[in-house]
């Protein structure tokens, strides 16, 4: 992790700092935490066990990872505020690559909604989406045609899904897909916590010439509930410089272009 050793802390201060490191790095190792805090690995394991019991992280072999339990109990608006600056940077970088006349598929998600806001100056662009929020954001723009995929509605997270969504989606072919996911792992592929949307995401990949994942650093190395596809099924991953460099290298070795902003 590269942090210098931290001076003596009480239990609560140490655990608060552990949570801060988990949030920044996504994954921490017991051995590294022991060195940083100048305490035994047994003490660190006890800290991690207590934090896991409180639902604040998840124990894994040799360390711990951050948990999305709190994140996925948030409202959509609260999610928009989480890692907002990072998501805006990713969105701005991706929007700069969109050219006049492009046909885009856009999945639901907070990072893709930030992307929709960055595309307001696009010209002669067609956007096909299952996101009500994206459709509302872009629907009144003069030079953008928005096609909203019908079907069943998830009112909490504002996306459509189901057979009607899939049947409509099969009618289209797009230049690019911008896909927001909950996990990108070299081993477990791309995943989402919303199993109802996983099949829609798979069909979007099939209907796009090029698939670009937009994901903040907390999604890198994580595995969500529902499998969408292997890492090999995507063309490009755009994330931030906070993402785990070792995981990003492993993704590159699977033939995926990785862009860091």
N, C-alpha and C positions, 0 to 999 in steps of 0.2 A: 504493500500500500504506500510505502514511502514516507509515512509520517514519522516525525521524531518522537522520541520517548516523552511521555507526558508525566508531569510531576505528580506527587501523591494526591489522590482524590478520595473522598468518602464513597461509600457504596452507591448512593443515588447519583452522585456526579459522574462516577465511572460508567454506570449503566446509561445515563443520558448521553455521554460521549460515544458509547458503543452504538447506540441508536443513530446518532449523527453520522458515524462512519458507515453503518449499514445503508443508510439513506443515500449517501454520496457514492459508495462503491458498489451497492447492490448485493455484494457478497463479502464476508470477512472470514478470516481463518483464526482458529483458536491460538495457534502458535504466534501469529503476528500480534494479536491483541495482548497476549501475555507479555510480549516484548515491549509493546507500546506503553502498557500500564505498569510494567515492572512488578507483575504479580504472577502467581502460579497458574498453570493451565486448568487446574482443578477449580480455582476461584472463577476463572473466566467461564468455564462450562456451567458453573452454578448460576452465574449472571445470565448466560444465554437461556438456561432452563427457566429462570424466573421471567425473563422477557418474553419467552415463547408462551408461557402460561398466561401472560397478560394479553396475548394476541398481537404483540408488537413486532415479532420477527418469527422466522421459521428455522428450526435447527436442521442442518444437513451434516453429512459426514465431514468432520474436520473443521466445522465452522457454522455459519448461519447466513441466511439470505433475508432480505426484507419481505414483508408480507403485504399482499394487496387487500387483505380483509377489510381494513378501514377504507381504502380507496374505493372498493366496490360497494360500499354502503353509502357512498356520497351521492348527492344529486348530480345531474349532468352539469349544472352550473358550477358546483364546487369542483368537479373534475377539471373543468376548464381553467380553474385557477391553479391547479397543481402542475408544477414545472412549466408554468405559462411562458416564461421568457425563452426557455429551451425549445418549446413547441413552436413559438413564433419564428425563431431562427431557422428551424428545420423547414417550416412552411415557406419562408421567404426564399430560401435557397432553392427549393423545388419549384416554386412558382416562376422563378427566373428562367427555367428550362422549358416552360410551356410556350409553344409558338402559335401564331395565328392559324386558325383552321383546324386545330387539334380536336379530336374526339376523345373525351376522358371518361373513364369510370372512376367513381369515388365512393369508397365504403364509408359507413358511419364511423364516428370517432371524434375525439376532441382535436387531435392533430390535423385530421383532414378538414375539420371545420375551420381551424386557423388557416389552412391552405385556401379554403374557399374565400376567406376574407382577403387573402393576398392576390386573388385572381380577378379582382374587380375591374382591372384595366385591360383584361384579355379581350381579344377581338375575334369574332366569328368562331367561338369555341362552343362545342356541344358537351354538356355534362350529363351523364347518366348516373343516378345515385339511388340508394335505398335509405338515405338519411333525410328525414324531414327538416332537420336543422340546416343542412347544406342547401336543400331546395329553397327554403325560406330566405337564406342568406343571399342566394344568387338569382332567385327567380325573377326579380324585377330589373335585372341588369339588361341594358338594351342589346348588347352584342354577345350575350351568352344565352344559348338555348338550353333549358334545364328539362330533363325527362326524369320524372320521379317514378320509381318502380312501385307498382301497387302490390297488395298482398295483406297478410296479417300485420298488425301493428304492435310493436313493443313500445308502450306509451312511456315507460320509465326512461328508456335510453333512446327513444325517437328513431327507431329504424323499422323497416318492413322486412318480412321474411315469409317463407312458405312456398307452396307450389305455384301460386299466381306470380310471385316475385321471380321465381326461377324460369317460368315459361316466358315471361316478358323479356327477361334478361337474355335468353337464347336468341332473340331476334336481332341483337346488336353485336357489333364488332368495334372495339375501340383501339385507338393508337396506344394509350397508356392507361394503366390502372394505378391509382394511388390508394394504397391499402393501409389502414390503421389496424394494428393487431396488439394483443396483450403479451405475447411472448415470441422471441426469436432465439432459437437455440440450434447450434450445429447438429446436435444429436436428435432433438425432439422436433425440430422444424418450426413452423410458424403455427401459433395457437391463439385461441381466444377464450375468454371466460363465458362468452355468450354462445352456447351450443346451437341455439336457434339460427344464428347468423353464419355458422361455419360453412354450411352448404352454399349459401349465397356467395361467400368469399371465394370458395372453390370455383364456382361457376364464373365469377368475375375474372379470376386468373385465366380460365379457359377462353374467355371472350376478349382478352386483351393481347396486343402484340408484345407489350412490355409491361412488367409488373414492378412497381417501385413501392417498397415499404417505407413509411414514415413513422419513426418510433423514437421516443425519448430514451435516455440511457437506462431507465428502470425496466424497460422491456427486454433489454439485451441479456441473453443468458437465462431468461425466465421461461417457464413452461406453464401455459394456461390449461384450462379444463378440457377444451375441445380442440382436436387436431384439425388444421386446415390443409396443410401440405408440407412437403419436405422443403428444406432450405433451397434445394436445387430447382424448385418450381418458381423462384423469383429471380429477377434480373439485377435489382439494385436495392440496397438498404441505405437510407439516409438517417443518420443519428447524430448525436452530439459528442463532443470531446470528453464527456464524463463517462462514456460507455467503457466497459471492461475491454481493454486492448487485446487480451489473450483470446477472448471470445470472438472479437471482431476478426482477428487473424484466422481463427478456425473457420469462420464463415467465408472469408476470402478464399480459403483453400478449397472450399466447395464450389468455387467458380462464380461467386456473387460479387458484383461491384459494390464496394463499401465507400460511402462518402460521409465525411465527418465535418460538421459545421460548428 
